Amino acid sequence: MGIVAKAGDWAFKAFTAGLGVTTIYLTGTFSLNVYRGIAWHKAQPKIEYEDEQAS
């Protein structure tokens, strides 16, 4: 196997490893943002619902 082929193999391995790390990072941050969004939504006051119940 030539030097160019080995360099190509290493470049491909580095590229796919980078994609894997990026995928894991984006999955984690997406999950965290979904959790924060749900928590924020639940923390909002329920003024409209309370107004409907009072009338």
C-alpha positions in Angstrom: 0.0 0.0 0.0 1.4 3.4 -1.0 1.9 6.4 1.2 -0.9 8.2 -0.6 -3.3 5.4 0.0 -2.4 5.3 3.7 -2.9 9.1 3.9 -6.3 8.7 2.3 -7.3 6.0 4.7 -6.2 8.2 7.7 -8.0 11.2 6.3 -11.2 9.1 5.9 -10.9 7.7 9.4 -10.4 11.2 10.8 -13.3 12.5 8.9 -15.7 9.7 10.0 -14.5 10.1 13.6 -15.3 13.8 13.4 -18.7 13.0 12.1 -19.3 10.6 14.9 -18.2 13.1 17.6 -20.3 15.8 16.0 -23.4 13.6 15.9 -23.0 12.7 19.6 -22.5 16.4 20.5 -25.6 17.5 18.5 -27.7 14.7 19.9 -26.7 15.8 23.4 -27.3 19.5 22.9 -30.6 18.8 21.1 -31.8 16.7 24.0 -30.8 19.3 26.5 -32.6 22.0 24.6 -35.8 19.9 24.4 -35.6 19.4 28.1 -35.1 23.1 28.8 -37.9 24.0 26.4 -40.4 21.7 28.2 -39.3 23.0 31.6 -39.7 26.6 30.4 -43.1 25.8 28.9 -44.3 24.2 32.2 -43.1 27.1 34.2 -45.2 29.6 32.3 -48.2 31.0 34.1 -51.6 29.6 33.1 -53.4 32.9 33.0 -55.7 32.1 30.1 -56.8 28.8 31.6 -57.5 30.5 35.0 -59.4 33.3 33.4 -61.7 30.8 31.6 -62.4 28.9 34.8 -63.3 32.1 36.7 -66.0 33.2 34.2 
